[in-house]
Amino acid sequence: MKLILVGNLRGAHAGAYVLLKETIADAYLFCGDLLDGPFFSAGNNALLSSLEQRLGDYCGEKLNLPSAAMSARSISDDPAAPREIIETAKEYLLLAEKGAGMAAQKYRVLDNILSTKPYVPVLIVPGPGDGSLEGTPLAERVLDGNGREISSIVMHGFSQASSGTIGKGPVNVPETDILAIALNGGDGQISASHLHAFVDDQRKGHPGAGFLFISGSGSGHSVIVDRHTVELRSADFGVGPEDVEVDGGYFYQYECGYKGSVHIVLKKLAGERVIDIAEYFVDKGMLRESVVDADRYAALVEGRKFGIDSITYTHSPELKLFRDIRNFFRIHQTRETEKRVETLQKAIDCMEDDRHLMALDLVGSTNVGLSGKSSDVDMVLYIRAGGGDDEKKLHQEFSRVEERLRRELREEVEFEVIDRIDLDRVEASISSRDFGCDSLQLFATYRSACRPVNYRVLAPLEDRLNQDTMFRREVEELMRSYLRMFAKTSDNSKSFEKYLTRLKTSGIAVPGPLMEKIRIMLQQKRT
């Protein structure tokens, strides 16, 4: 069972949409503050926070939206309170009432975004800044103490904004299942001993159950396995307006195996790229960490931005046009598409040493998200062959890796390799700034347009390209005539006709402006 846990969204709704489209999981859990404030205006959010601070100073405690409203009502009715504080409380209540209406709109937008992945559970444990979500479209997504069974896991949630206690009696789970709890208690409301006792109560007679993960504040995670507690690094997905010097986009992926085994990966969403930062294995109560991307990991630890991820890059007109069309198709991404991508990744993971030297880029229906049960998979195969200029050795190595991938897939996915690219040549061409290298030109083009599998092998090379956007643009410019020629081919036209037919068969109307973009791409009409 694979779970993606996102800590402190803080209004990063656009990022949440991309995350849902670019990742695959059995369930998603958003813990911590969902909004960056109730208002769309940063100024009004800052004013509300300032009033909360004043009320908190008077009350002698830190307040959040729900507790501040209760305190403000109490203060405004207290004749003994200083006049200035009473005025502050009244101003706060008026502003908070307006903010509640704005927040309801934001929650509605967020629910619409989370609904774009209807075939998996997308759940919420709201943070202290959210208050109660009762009466909002998100209410049905809130994970509470009663527990929900998802796949083979029972998940519980506790929020500072919710009432009641964790759990209401033992949960009947089979012996081989895993028990999981998500917590966003805040302010130490729920102690580790309380959680341990709850797990022990739930797992009576079920020795296979016993994996517990908690979120202490939305972004700070602990993992408890067999009564051993280990801490994970705090990593937020969203950043507040005051956090101008730090990056967001971080999230954790938990993969739960038999009898509580767990593999955890810290990832980062950078634009549309999902980048592995570090991975963790829990072994005999110890958390073993392996850093995958040292530079981004260091940026997270030091609390600073990672420069490349902040660069805005404009692709060539042909690539931009294709990406716009592809991104519309991905709105209606099929479950079959995700199954194929997941199957390919699992097959690569089983390839031992080869998995560190190979990757794929998917083209066709799997790339645009519209694979059906009868669809085949077209792919670009990347490897680090280590053969230098020995073409015979290079060909043999590609053939060996391709054949091994077919064996691992056991005919679960039928595929055709449409291109083979030696990553050693790509790296050498980037180092020498040889933008005339065919392998580099194809690499840059595929990376701009396709869906990767085992991206951690490709990420360092794409980072190097992104460090010099002028060089990347020169490389892409050399491919423009090829892209225009390819767009006009009958095979490409038939593919897009097939995608459009699948959408129409599902009752999905294609907007006129998008149809115009498709006609422009296929016929290269000048606008």
Salt bridges, closest charged atoms under 4 A:
GLU22 OE2 - ARG330 NH1 2.63
ASP36 OD1 - LYS106 NZ 3.02
ASP111 OD1 - ARG141 NE 2.76
ASP200 OD2 - ARG227 NH1 2.55
ASP201 OD1 - LYS204 NZ 3.65
ASP226 OD1 - ARG203 NH2 3.77
ASP236 OD2 - ARG10 NH1 2.88
ASP247 OD2 - LYS268 NZ 2.91
ASP247 OD1 - LYS305 NZ 4.00
GLU272 OE1 - ARG323 NH2 3.23
GLU272 OE1 - ARG326 NH2 2.87
ASP276 OD1 - LYS267 NZ 2.64
ASP276 OD2 - ARG456 NH2 2.78
GLU279 OE1 - HIS263 NE2 2.93
GLU279 OE2 - ARG456 NH1 3.33
ASP283 OD2 - ARG288 NE 3.38
ASP293 OD2 - ARG296 NH1 2.66
GLU302 OE1 - ARG304 NE 2.54
ASP309 OD2 - LYS268 NZ 2.66
ASP309 OD1 - ARG273 NH2 3.91
ASP309 OD1 - ARG296 NH2 2.81
GLU318 OE1 - ARG480 NE 2.78
GLU318 OE2 - ARG484 NH1 2.87
ASP324 OD2 - LYS320 NZ 3.45
ASP324 OD2 - LYS517 NZ 3.19
GLU336 OE2 - ARG340 NE 3.53
GLU338 OE2 - LYS117 NZ 2.94
GLU342 OE2 - LYS2 NZ 2.81
GLU352 OE1 - ARG404 NH2 3.78
ASP354 OD1 - ARG400 NH2 2.89
ASP354 OD2 - ARG404 NH1 2.74
ASP361 OD1 - ARG447 NH2 2.73
GLU391 OE2 - ARG425 NH2 2.44
GLU397 OE2 - ARG400 NH2 2.72
GLU402 OE2 - ARG406 NH2 3.03
GLU402 OE1 - ARG420 NH2 2.86
ASP422 OD2 - ARG425 NE 3.86
ASP424 OD1 - ARG384 NH1 2.78
GLU427 OE1 - ARG384 NH1 2.94
GLU427 OE2 - ARG464 NH1 3.74
GLU462 OE1 - ARG447 NH1 2.96
GLU462 OE2 - ARG472 NH1 3.35
ASP463 OD1 - ARG273 NH2 2.90
ASP463 OD2 - ARG296 NH1 2.70
ASP468 OD2 - ARG433 NH1 2.33
GLU476 OE2 - HIS315 ND1 3.15
GLU476 OE2 - ARG472 NE 3.38
GLU477 OE2 - ARG473 NH1 3.93
GLU477 OE1 - ARG480 NH1 3.47
GLU516 OE1 - ARG519 NH2 3.16
GLU516 OE2 - LYS525 NZ 3.22
